[in-house]
Amino acid sequence: MPGFTLLTPRLSLRPLALTDLPDLVRLKSDPLVFGQMLGGVRPAWRVSDELASDIADWGRLGFGMFAIHEGAVFHGITGIHVRPDGRGPALRFAVWPEARGRGVAREAAGAALRFAHDRAGLTRIVAVARADNFPSRTILGSIGMREVERFTRDGHTMIVYLSDADRVRIAPSDPFSSCARRHEAYG
């Protein structure tokens, strides 16, 4: 697993590790957090299996999922995973309800997207959100992703967003533009 942390003005994002398992079990078993995610709410055994896969992805692919922290407080996860439906590398994020409305998900997802393009070398990244999930759709649009496709899953309209590395432009007035590019290596 890589030994680095992405830093933003108030958050630190580090690759998921075994020590994150208790936080992940709570996060992924909460219907308010994972109810709309692909695969839905998960039992503890599945969270453990997914964490093992997430850790392996970092070594195998050079990208993966991050734990989001503000100081010592765990707020959720973000990062890039390979979608099981063949759409390729995809941005994901999930934060506790208490972290919502403060820009935490936007700041973290933006940093993860920038990392994926700049450091992991991914030129094409997708994200999928339910059409009625306006907060997630707003975040995806605000970090430069654009709607490219719609499909139906389990009776819900799903929207596919895309970020192309050659089209990504973070405006200089964006308060996250400099921090999203600052990747500090440790250890």
Backbone as ProteinMPNN parsed JSONL, in Angstrom:
{"seq_chain_A": "MPGFTLLTPRLSLRPLALTDLPDLVRLKSDPLVFGQMLGGVRPAWRVSDELASDIADWGRLGFGMFAIHEGAVFHGITGIHVRPDGRGPALRFAVWPEARGRGVAREAAGAALRFAHDRAGLTRIVAVARADNFPSRTILGSIGMREVERFTRDGHTMIVYLSDADRVRIAPSDPFSSCARRHEAYG", "coords_chain_A": {"N_chain_A": [[0.843, -1.174, 0.0], [0.533, 2.247, -0.798], [2.499, 4.839, 0.724], [1.358, 7.57, 1.352], [-0.345, 10.726, 1.668], [-3.098, 12.641, 0.64], [-3.549, 16.075, 0.797], [-5.835, 18.635, 1.579], [-7.212, 21.948, 2.069], [-8.529, 21.458, 4.548], [-8.809, 18.728, 4.891], [-7.561, 15.337, 5.089], [-6.629, 12.732, 3.009], [-6.122, 9.361, 2.832], [-4.889, 6.273, 1.538], [-7.074, 3.476, 1.948], [-6.815, 1.303, 4.771], [-6.186, -1.626, 6.842], [-6.736, -0.792, 9.436], [-8.92, 0.83, 9.117], [-11.193, -0.694, 9.103], [-13.24, -0.926, 11.267], [-14.504, 1.655, 11.112], [-15.36, 1.587, 8.442], [-17.175, -0.56, 8.449], [-19.244, 0.508, 10.032], [-19.937, 2.732, 8.413], [-20.643, 1.578, 5.883], [-22.755, -0.021, 6.589], [-24.789, 1.617, 7.175], [-27.911, 2.725, 6.214], [-28.539, 5.355, 5.487], [-26.247, 6.283, 4.404], [-25.153, 4.333, 2.629], [-27.333, 3.367, 1.27], [-28.098, 4.104, -1.352], [-25.936, 3.418, -2.853], [-24.065, 1.475, -5.273], [-24.696, -1.868, -4.924], [-25.631, -1.45, -2.387], [-26.431, -1.421, 1.189], [-24.137, -3.086, 3.325], [-23.202, -6.219, 4.872], [-20.983, -6.936, 7.663], [-19.022, -8.919, 6.993], [-18.855, -8.684, 4.231], [-17.935, -6.072, 3.937], [-15.394, -6.373, 4.994], [-14.258, -8.12, 3.074], [-14.374, -6.397, 0.838], [-12.655, -4.368, 1.679], [-10.205, -5.718, 1.712], [-9.934, -6.145, -1.026], [-9.876, -3.466, -1.886], [-7.445, -2.604, -0.765], [-5.671, -4.278, -2.132], [-6.08, -3.303, -4.72], [-4.682, -0.862, -4.75], [-2.003, -1.697, -4.866], [-2.041, -3.241, -7.203], [-3.24, -1.656, -9.233], [-2.498, 0.988, -8.818], [-4.158, 2.953, -7.95], [-7.072, 3.703, -5.95], [-9.317, 3.476, -3.162], [-9.817, 6.068, -0.74], [-9.625, 6.972, 2.749], [-11.412, 9.521, 4.327], [-10.461, 12.152, 6.325], [-10.88, 14.685, 8.783], [-8.842, 16.295, 10.655], [-8.716, 14.185, 13.367], [-11.104, 13.007, 12.851], [-13.11, 10.699, 11.204], [-14.695, 10.974, 8.186], [-15.691, 9.651, 5.95], [-15.493, 8.014, 2.736], [-13.707, 8.181, -0.369], [-12.653, 7.972, -3.792], [-11.209, 6.0, -6.449], [-12.58, 3.29, -8.149], [-12.834, 0.218, -9.995], [-15.544, -0.197, -11.969], [-17.994, -2.8, -11.779], [-19.633, -3.15, -13.963], [-18.374, -2.772, -16.358], [-17.9, -0.164, -17.174], [-15.55, 1.016, -16.507], [-12.828, 2.761, -14.741], [-14.034, 4.446, -11.9], [-15.227, 7.261, -10.074], [-15.999, 7.397, -6.656], [-17.842, 8.318, -3.757], [-18.709, 8.655, -0.331], [-20.129, 9.971, 2.499], [-20.587, 10.61, 6.022], [-23.817, 11.634, 7.271], [-23.53, 13.871, 8.975], [-21.381, 15.217, 7.936], [-22.249, 16.285, 5.634], [-23.277, 19.004, 3.509], [-21.288, 20.766, 4.133], [-19.293, 20.882, 2.317], [-17.441, 18.845, 2.399], [-17.576, 16.358, 0.984], [-17.367, 17.286, -1.655], [-14.848, 18.561, -1.644], [-13.169, 16.387, -1.005], [-13.805, 14.498, -3.056], [-13.083, 15.98, -5.314], [-10.301, 16.211, -4.91], [-9.588, 13.502, -5.057], [-10.313, 12.924, -7.696], [-8.575, 14.626, -9.118], [-6.126, 13.498, -8.31], [-6.392, 10.994, -9.554], [-6.31, 11.649, -12.281], [-3.882, 13.215, -12.505], [-1.807, 11.888, -11.025], [-2.261, 9.068, -11.048], [-2.583, 8.718, -13.695], [-4.906, 8.273, -15.166], [-6.985, 8.732, -17.9], [-9.664, 8.761, -18.459], [-12.465, 8.914, -16.498], [-15.344, 7.785, -14.875], [-18.487, 8.452, -13.211], [-21.347, 7.433, -11.393], [-24.645, 8.273, -10.676], [-27.825, 8.258, -9.063], [-30.652, 9.658, -10.695], [-32.343, 11.112, -9.044], [-30.726, 11.841, -6.967], [-29.78, 14.557, -6.066], [-27.833, 15.994, -4.462], [-25.389, 14.478, -4.845], [-25.176, 14.605, -7.629], [-24.846, 17.349, -7.98], [-22.353, 17.723, -6.762], [-20.715, 16.199, -8.492], [-20.963, 17.633, -10.915], [-19.87, 20.059, -10.056], [-17.187, 19.527, -9.744], [-16.264, 19.29, -12.242], [-17.168, 17.176, -13.825], [-19.143, 15.756, -16.472], [-22.441, 15.061, -17.672], [-23.073, 12.136, -19.537], [-24.517, 9.896, -20.246], [-27.48, 7.896, -19.745], [-29.133, 5.337, -17.899], [-31.201, 2.569, -16.835], [-31.536, 1.148, -13.651], [-32.665, -1.244, -11.507], [-35.225, -0.085, -11.61], [-34.686, 2.607, -11.331], [-33.62, 5.716, -12.7], [-30.409, 6.173, -13.805], [-27.536, 8.225, -13.935], [-24.703, 8.697, -15.886], [-21.631, 10.178, -15.422], [-18.775, 11.89, -16.755], [-15.255, 12.402, -16.724], [-12.725, 13.683, -18.555], [-9.27, 13.672, -18.894], [-7.986, 15.495, -20.636], [-9.861, 17.455, -20.857], [-10.274, 18.508, -18.388], [-10.366, 21.292, -16.407], [-9.56, 23.299, -13.841], [-10.809, 26.111, -12.44], [-8.914, 29.083, -11.721], [-9.998, 30.605, -9.683], [-11.216, 28.784, -8.109], [-11.435, 27.567, -4.89], [-10.278, 25.141, -4.274], [-8.417, 24.559, -6.156], [-5.547, 24.765, -6.005], [-4.988, 23.13, -3.821], [-6.014, 20.661, -4.537], [-4.203, 19.768, -6.339], [-1.938, 19.462, -4.865], [0.026, 17.044, -3.733], [1.265, 15.327, -1.205], [4.001, 13.455, -0.279], [4.714, 10.909, 1.99], [6.869, 9.003, 4.102]], "CA_chain_A": [[0.0, 0.0, 0.0], [1.36, 3.443, -0.87], [2.637, 5.606, 1.951], [1.192, 8.994, 1.095], [-1.616, 11.333, 2.053], [-3.486, 13.839, -0.094], [-3.973, 17.119, 1.72], [-6.604, 19.765, 1.091], [-7.149, 22.927, 3.157], [-8.971, 20.968, 5.858], [-8.951, 17.276, 4.912], [-6.478, 14.45, 4.671], [-7.122, 11.52, 2.373], [-5.069, 8.376, 2.737], [-5.407, 4.991, 1.064], [-7.694, 2.641, 2.971], [-5.936, 0.337, 5.431], [-6.91, -2.531, 7.742], [-7.184, -0.046, 10.615], [-10.177, 1.512, 8.799], [-12.308, -1.634, 9.064], [-14.388, -0.58, 12.117], [-15.21, 2.815, 10.541], [-15.994, 1.167, 7.199], [-18.344, -1.388, 8.784], [-20.31, 1.43, 10.437], [-20.327, 3.55, 7.268], [-21.284, 0.801, 4.823], [-23.973, -0.671, 7.08], [-25.765, 2.675, 7.439], [-28.747, 2.95, 5.025], [-28.518, 6.767, 5.098], [-25.001, 6.518, 3.682], [-24.916, 3.382, 1.549], [-28.591, 2.891, 0.712], [-28.184, 4.348, -2.793], [-24.687, 3.015, -3.508], [-24.072, 0.217, -6.0], [-24.565, -2.968, -3.975], [-26.393, -1.113, -1.189], [-25.914, -1.634, 2.539], [-23.351, -4.317, 3.358], [-22.894, -6.849, 6.167], [-19.579, -6.773, 8.061], [-18.128, -9.823, 6.254], [-18.651, -8.15, 2.876], [-17.087, -4.889, 4.089], [-14.04, -6.893, 5.179], [-13.808, -8.588, 1.757], [-14.169, -5.223, -0.015], [-11.454, -3.675, 2.141], [-9.06, -6.484, 1.212], [-9.859, -5.849, -2.454], [-9.452, -2.064, -2.013], [-6.014, -2.546, -0.463], [-4.979, -4.932, -3.248], [-6.152, -2.424, -5.891], [-3.594, 0.12, -4.696], [-0.785, -2.33, -5.351], [-2.239, -3.776, -8.549], [-3.659, -0.64, -10.196], [-1.909, 2.301, -8.55], [-5.215, 3.84, -7.479], [-8.052, 3.002, -5.123], [-10.185, 4.251, -2.28], [-9.209, 6.814, 0.36], [-10.37, 7.36, 3.943], [-11.467, 10.977, 4.451], [-10.366, 12.617, 7.721], [-10.711, 16.096, 9.144], [-8.168, 16.048, 11.927], [-8.833, 12.766, 13.714], [-12.482, 12.581, 12.594], [-13.374, 9.975, 9.967], [-15.924, 11.472, 7.565], [-16.2, 8.763, 4.917], [-14.548, 7.497, 1.753], [-13.76, 8.611, -1.757], [-11.567, 7.395, -4.566], [-11.491, 5.407, -7.75], [-12.674, 1.833, -8.212], [-13.217, -0.248, -11.324], [-16.951, -0.607, -11.905], [-18.234, -4.176, -12.22], [-20.48, -3.175, -15.161], [-17.571, -2.557, -17.549], [-17.759, 1.251, -17.523], [-14.174, 1.417, -16.248], [-12.521, 3.424, -13.471], [-15.13, 5.33, -11.494], [-15.148, 8.016, -8.829], [-17.034, 7.114, -5.654], [-17.7, 9.005, -2.473], [-19.781, 8.469, 0.642], [-19.772, 10.627, 3.765], [-21.605, 10.61, 7.072], [-24.765, 12.757, 7.175], [-23.029, 15.035, 9.719], [-20.379, 15.904, 7.11], [-22.909, 16.822, 4.44], [-23.625, 20.423, 3.546], [-20.108, 21.55, 4.524], [-18.312, 20.813, 1.25], [-16.473, 17.775, 2.637], [-17.609, 15.41, -0.134], [-16.862, 17.978, -2.843], [-13.406, 18.76, -1.48], [-12.508, 15.086, -1.071], [-13.99, 13.917, -4.391], [-12.256, 16.763, -6.237], [-8.9, 15.819, -4.716], [-9.434, 12.139, -5.566], [-10.383, 12.999, -9.158], [-7.319, 15.232, -9.575], [-5.113, 12.472, -8.121], [-6.576, 9.951, -10.572], [-5.807, 12.166, -13.557], [-2.505, 13.711, -12.455], [-0.823, 10.958, -10.461], [-2.499, 7.69, -11.483], [-2.524, 8.713, -15.146], [-6.163, 7.872, -15.796], [-7.476, 9.777, -18.797], [-11.128, 8.713, -18.508], [-13.051, 8.474, -15.228], [-16.787, 7.97, -14.833], [-19.183, 8.376, -11.927], [-22.748, 7.129, -11.629], [-25.529, 8.734, -9.599], [-29.254, 8.211, -9.364], [-31.167, 10.941, -11.178], [-32.975, 11.842, -7.944], [-29.717, 12.14, -5.95], [-29.304, 15.881, -6.453], [-26.556, 16.39, -3.84], [-24.255, 13.845, -5.53], [-25.087, 15.149, -8.983], [-24.293, 18.697, -7.853], [-20.919, 17.574, -6.5], [-20.054, 15.721, -9.716], [-20.889, 18.766, -11.839], [-19.023, 21.132, -9.523], [-15.768, 19.165, -9.872], [-15.93, 19.256, -13.663], [-17.663, 16.015, -14.562], [-20.314, 16.101, -17.279], [-23.369, 13.973, -17.957], [-22.866, 11.574, -20.876], [-25.358, 8.737, -20.524], [-28.485, 7.502, -18.759], [-29.61, 3.96, -17.997], [-32.114, 2.207, -15.752], [-31.103, 0.064, -12.772], [-33.641, -1.523, -10.445], [-36.332, 0.854, -11.718], [-34.222, 3.984, -11.128], [-32.805, 6.314, -13.753], [-29.038, 6.417, -13.372], [-26.824, 9.141, -14.821], [-23.263, 8.48, -15.96], [-20.834, 11.391, -15.59], [-17.46, 11.607, -17.297], [-14.171, 13.361, -16.631], [-11.615, 13.401, -19.464], [-8.093, 14.418, -18.443], [-7.664, 16.617, -21.518], [-10.902, 18.474, -20.742], [-10.357, 18.989, -17.011], [-9.804, 22.616, -16.138], [-10.035, 23.848, -12.575], [-10.678, 27.56, -12.516], [-8.016, 29.633, -10.702], [-10.761, 31.141, -8.558], [-11.71, 27.662, -7.335], [-10.627, 27.492, -3.672], [-9.641, 23.848, -4.145], [-7.556, 24.308, -7.313], [-4.154, 24.514, -5.644], [-4.868, 22.03, -2.878], [-6.317, 19.395, -5.199], [-3.007, 19.359, -7.06], [-0.828, 19.286, -3.934], [0.091, 15.665, -3.256], [2.438, 15.277, -0.358], [4.437, 12.075, -0.047], [5.264, 10.616, 3.317], [7.418, 7.698, 4.387]], "C_chain_A": [[0.894, 1.245, 0.0], [1.378, 4.199, 0.453], [2.54, 7.09, 1.69], [-0.188, 9.437, 1.568], [-1.873, 12.512, 1.132], [-3.997, 14.84, 0.92], [-4.749, 18.191, 0.973], [-6.577, 20.79, 2.221], [-7.591, 22.397, 4.519], [-9.021, 19.458, 5.986], [-7.639, 16.578, 4.618], [-7.134, 13.182, 4.135], [-5.949, 10.56, 2.282], [-5.673, 7.058, 2.274], [-5.97, 4.159, 2.218], [-6.703, 1.599, 3.482], [-6.78, -0.541, 6.352], [-7.447, -1.81, 8.975], [-8.503, 0.695, 10.377], [-11.394, 0.599, 8.888], [-13.47, -1.263, 9.999], [-15.195, 0.618, 11.582], [-15.962, 2.428, 9.278], [-17.238, 0.32, 7.454], [-19.504, -0.488, 9.193], [-20.842, 2.224, 9.246], [-21.148, 2.75, 6.252], [-22.516, 0.033, 5.281], [-25.079, 0.345, 7.375], [-26.588, 2.951, 6.174], [-28.787, 4.415, 4.581], [-27.27, 7.102, 4.276], [-24.899, 5.619, 2.454], [-26.194, 2.841, 0.903], [-28.704, 3.059, -0.793], [-26.921, 3.938, -3.55], [-24.874, 1.695, -4.243], [-23.808, -0.912, -5.012], [-25.274, -2.717, -2.658], [-25.657, -1.35, 0.116], [-25.25, -3.01, 2.599], [-23.234, -4.888, 4.772], [-21.385, -6.752, 6.429], [-18.641, -7.671, 7.261], [-17.844, -9.295, 4.852], [-17.762, -6.907, 2.907], [-15.629, -5.329, 4.235], [-13.46, -7.385, 3.851], [-13.515, -7.414, 0.822], [-12.918, -4.459, 0.388], [-10.205, -4.409, 1.646], [-8.854, -6.207, -0.278], [-9.374, -4.42, -2.697], [-7.951, -1.921, -1.767], [-5.205, -3.157, -1.608], [-4.982, -4.045, -4.496], [-5.029, -1.402, -5.907], [-2.305, -0.467, -5.242], [-0.882, -2.77, -6.798], [-2.468, -2.692, -9.585], [-2.978, 0.719, -10.027], [-2.931, 3.359, -8.191], [-6.21, 3.013, -6.678], [-8.855, 3.973, -4.281], [-9.386, 4.857, -1.126], [-10.173, 6.916, 1.545], [-10.292, 8.883, 4.033], [-11.444, 11.332, 5.932], [-10.271, 14.133, 7.77], [-10.13, 16.059, 10.546], [-8.229, 14.55, 12.186], [-10.203, 12.19, 13.372], [-12.613, 11.931, 11.215], [-14.72, 10.45, 9.414], [-16.503, 10.533, 6.521], [-15.098, 8.318, 3.988], [-14.749, 8.183, 0.403], [-12.619, 7.922, -2.482], [-12.069, 6.808, -5.862], [-11.531, 3.887, -7.605], [-13.059, 1.46, -9.64], [-14.634, -0.8, -11.21], [-17.135, -2.025, -12.424], [-19.069, -4.272, -13.504], [-19.715, -2.865, -16.443], [-17.4, -1.107, -17.961], [-16.369, 1.787, -17.201], [-13.958, 2.059, -14.898], [-13.58, 4.478, -13.141], [-14.848, 5.997, -10.158], [-16.304, 7.61, -7.933], [-16.781, 8.023, -4.457], [-18.924, 8.727, -1.625], [-19.315, 9.082, 1.947], [-20.935, 10.52, 4.741], [-22.561, 11.79, 6.882], [-24.27, 14.021, 7.885], [-22.02, 15.848, 8.907], [-21.004, 16.57, 5.889], [-23.248, 18.297, 4.63], [-22.475, 21.327, 3.948], [-19.024, 21.53, 3.459], [-17.281, 19.712, 1.408], [-16.423, 16.818, 1.449], [-17.034, 16.043, -1.4], [-15.341, 18.131, -2.774], [-12.658, 17.442, -1.634], [-12.61, 14.471, -2.467], [-13.16, 14.66, -5.431], [-10.79, 16.4, -6.135], [-8.644, 14.419, -5.261], [-9.446, 12.123, -7.096], [-9.086, 13.56, -9.732], [-6.175, 14.239, -9.438], [-5.193, 11.432, -9.244], [-6.059, 10.4, -11.931], [-4.305, 12.451, -13.498], [-1.483, 12.673, -12.016], [-1.004, 9.53, -10.936], [-2.517, 7.571, -13.005], [-3.787, 8.258, -15.856], [-6.689, 9.013, -16.656], [-8.993, 9.857, -18.813], [-11.65, 8.132, -17.201], [-14.543, 8.761, -15.278], [-17.25, 8.053, -13.384], [-20.637, 8.129, -12.268], [-23.556, 7.573, -10.417], [-26.974, 8.542, -10.026], [-29.719, 9.6, -9.756], [-31.782, 11.762, -10.053], [-32.006, 12.159, -6.797], [-29.048, 13.475, -6.303], [-28.025, 16.315, -5.744], [-25.336, 15.773, -4.54], [-24.08, 14.396, -6.933], [-24.491, 16.556, -8.974], [-22.789, 18.638, -7.624], [-20.189, 17.172, -7.779], [-19.922, 16.843, -10.741], [-19.916, 19.827, -11.368], [-17.535, 20.81, -9.605], [-15.39, 18.901, -11.322], [-16.389, 18.041, -14.441], [-18.924, 16.416, -15.32], [-21.147, 14.856, -17.565], [-23.174, 13.48, -19.383], [-23.83, 10.445, -21.224], [-26.376, 8.564, -19.408], [-28.832, 6.04, -18.989], [-30.52, 3.688, -16.811], [-31.539, 1.025, -14.986], [-32.121, -0.074, -11.65], [-34.777, -0.501, -10.43], [-35.962, 2.315, -11.514], [-33.42, 4.454, -12.33], [-31.455, 6.667, -13.158], [-28.363, 7.306, -14.408], [-25.328, 8.858, -14.724], [-22.605, 9.83, -16.242], [-19.449, 10.984, -16.067], [-16.511, 12.763, -17.019], [-13.061, 12.871, -17.544], [-10.443, 14.268, -19.036], [-7.798, 15.625, -19.32], [-8.706, 17.724, -21.46], [-10.966, 19.105, -19.355], [-9.645, 20.327, -16.881], [-10.405, 23.11, -14.829], [-9.764, 25.335, -12.619], [-9.76, 28.073, -11.416], [-8.764, 30.181, -9.492], [-11.329, 30.032, -7.673], [-10.838, 27.517, -6.088], [-9.902, 26.164, -3.504], [-8.619, 23.606, -5.246], [-6.12, 24.009, -6.905], [-4.024, 23.313, -4.723], [-5.136, 20.701, -3.544], [-5.098, 18.886, -5.956], [-1.833, 19.071, -6.121], [-0.882, 17.883, -3.34], [1.376, 15.531, -2.475], [2.779, 13.818, -0.078], [5.048, 11.965, 1.345], [5.804, 9.199, 3.324], [7.813, 6.917, 3.213]], "O_chain_A": [[1.895, 1.292, 0.715], [0.4, 4.198, 1.2], [3.538, 7.802, 1.794], [-1.07, 8.619, 1.83], [-0.966, 13.301, 0.869], [-4.787, 14.497, 1.8], [-4.37, 18.602, -0.124], [-5.966, 20.523, 3.256], [-7.078, 22.843, 5.545], [-9.252, 18.945, 7.081], [-6.737, 17.134, 3.992], [-8.064, 12.64, 4.731], [-4.905, 10.896, 1.723], [-6.827, 6.757, 2.577], [-5.415, 4.142, 3.317], [-5.87, 1.086, 2.735], [-7.945, -0.241, 6.611], [-8.499, -2.177, 9.499], [-9.139, 1.142, 11.332], [-12.523, 1.073, 8.762], [-14.615, -1.285, 9.548], [-16.425, 0.594, 11.6], [-17.083, 2.888, 9.06], [-18.242, 0.463, 6.757], [-20.632, -0.697, 8.747], [-22.053, 2.372, 9.086], [-22.212, 3.19, 5.817], [-23.248, -0.509, 4.453], [-26.178, -0.031, 7.78], [-26.027, 3.368, 5.161], [-29.043, 4.688, 3.409], [-27.25, 8.09, 3.541], [-24.591, 6.093, 1.36], [-26.124, 1.94, 0.067], [-29.343, 2.24, -1.454], [-26.854, 4.098, -4.769], [-25.734, 0.892, -3.883], [-22.784, -0.902, -4.329], [-25.501, -3.65, -1.887], [-24.432, -1.464, 0.15], [-25.735, -3.973, 2.004], [-23.173, -4.14, 5.747], [-20.607, -6.513, 5.506], [-17.557, -7.227, 6.881], [-16.733, -9.438, 4.341], [-16.936, -6.707, 2.017], [-14.734, -4.715, 3.655], [-12.304, -7.102, 3.536], [-12.521, -7.433, 0.096], [-12.196, -3.956, -0.472], [-9.249, -3.77, 1.205], [-7.72, -6.054, -0.732], [-8.566, -4.178, -3.593], [-7.268, -1.192, -2.487], [-4.175, -2.613, -2.005], [-4.007, -4.03, -5.247], [-4.48, -1.104, -6.968], [-1.592, 0.192, -5.997], [0.095, -2.679, -7.541], [-1.953, -2.784, -10.699], [-2.892, 1.502, -10.973], [-2.601, 4.544, -8.133], [-6.193, 1.783, -6.721], [-9.044, 5.134, -4.643], [-8.436, 4.266, -0.613], [-11.39, 6.941, 1.362], [-9.224, 9.464, 3.837], [-12.29, 10.877, 6.702], [-9.662, 14.768, 6.91], [-10.85, 15.817, 11.515], [-7.844, 13.746, 11.337], [-10.438, 11.0, 13.583], [-12.273, 12.532, 10.196], [-15.749, 10.344, 10.081], [-17.697, 10.607, 6.23], [-13.93, 8.245, 4.369], [-15.827, 8.692, 0.094], [-11.724, 7.355, -1.853], [-13.184, 7.075, -6.309], [-10.636, 3.281, -7.017], [-13.552, 2.296, -10.398], [-14.892, -1.741, -10.46], [-16.501, -2.413, -13.405], [-19.2, -5.356, -14.072], [-20.323, -2.71, -17.502], [-16.807, -0.838, -19.005], [-16.042, 2.909, -17.588], [-14.793, 1.929, -14.003], [-13.965, 5.286, -13.986], [-14.306, 5.384, -9.238], [-17.443, 7.492, -8.384], [-15.652, 8.434, -4.191], [-20.034, 8.581, -2.138], [-18.238, 8.756, 2.446], [-22.092, 10.363, 4.353], [-22.152, 12.838, 6.383], [-24.564, 15.129, 7.437], [-21.829, 17.036, 9.166], [-20.341, 17.338, 5.191], [-23.474, 18.769, 5.744], [-22.663, 22.535, 4.09], [-17.949, 22.095, 3.661], [-16.333, 19.646, 0.626], [-15.339, 16.501, 0.959], [-16.29, 15.392, -2.134], [-14.64, 17.857, -3.748], [-11.633, 17.382, -2.313], [-11.618, 13.977, -3.001], [-12.594, 14.04, -6.331], [-10.103, 16.289, -7.151], [-7.598, 14.17, -5.86], [-8.676, 11.391, -7.717], [-8.558, 13.037, -10.713], [-5.338, 14.133, -10.335], [-4.173, 11.043, -9.812], [-5.439, 9.617, -12.651], [-3.547, 11.98, -14.346], [-0.397, 12.597, -12.59], [-0.021, 8.84, -11.203], [-2.472, 6.466, -13.546], [-3.74, 7.893, -17.031], [-6.82, 10.141, -16.18], [-9.554, 10.902, -19.143], [-11.323, 7.002, -16.838], [-14.96, 9.849, -15.675], [-16.496, 7.759, -12.456], [-21.113, 8.565, -13.316], [-23.195, 7.284, -9.276], [-27.305, 8.65, -11.207], [-29.242, 10.599, -9.218], [-31.746, 12.992, -10.103], [-32.424, 12.687, -5.767], [-27.911, 13.514, -6.774], [-27.187, 16.959, -6.374], [-24.356, 16.472, -4.799], [-22.955, 14.629, -7.375], [-23.718, 16.91, -9.864], [-22.035, 19.409, -8.218], [-19.152, 17.749, -8.108], [-18.873, 16.985, -11.369], [-19.213, 20.433, -12.177], [-16.704, 21.717, -9.544], [-14.323, 18.354, -11.601], [-16.033, 17.89, -15.61], [-19.676, 17.289, -14.886], [-20.622, 13.749, -17.684], [-23.116, 14.272, -20.324], [-23.945, 10.077, -22.393], [-26.172, 9.017, -18.282], [-28.828, 5.559, -20.122], [-30.597, 4.496, -15.886], [-31.112, 0.033, -15.577], [-32.396, 0.887, -10.93], [-35.238, -0.097, -9.363], [-36.84, 3.178, -11.524], [-32.642, 3.695, -12.909], [-31.364, 7.363, -12.147], [-28.59, 7.16, -15.609], [-24.761, 8.788, -13.633], [-22.978, 10.531, -17.182], [-19.002, 9.865, -15.813], [-16.892, 13.932, -17.068], [-12.517, 11.785, -17.345], [-10.603, 15.472, -18.837], [-7.401, 16.673, -18.81], [-8.465, 18.822, -21.961], [-11.635, 20.121, -19.165], [-8.466, 20.457, -17.209], [-11.615, 23.314, -14.728], [-8.628, 25.767, -12.813], [-9.805, 27.569, -10.294], [-8.216, 30.215, -8.39], [-11.866, 30.312, -6.601], [-9.623, 27.36, -6.208], [-8.999, 26.063, -2.674], [-8.003, 22.541, -5.274], [-5.529, 23.065, -7.428], [-3.06, 22.555, -4.826], [-4.543, 19.694, -3.156], [-4.978, 17.683, -6.189], [-0.834, 18.492, -6.548], [-1.757, 17.585, -2.527], [2.464, 15.615, -3.045], [1.911, 13.042, 0.322], [5.797, 12.833, 1.792], [5.28, 8.312, 2.651], [8.293, 5.791, 3.352]]}, "name": "protein", "num_of_chains": 1, "seq": "MPGFTLLTPRLSLRPLALTDLPDLVRLKSDPLVFGQMLGGVRPAWRVSDELASDIADWGRLGFGMFAIHEGAVFHGITGIHVRPDGRGPALRFAVWPEARGRGVAREAAGAALRFAHDRAGLTRIVAVARADNFPSRTILGSIGMREVERFTRDGHTMIVYLSDADRVRIAPSDPFSSCARRHEAYG"}
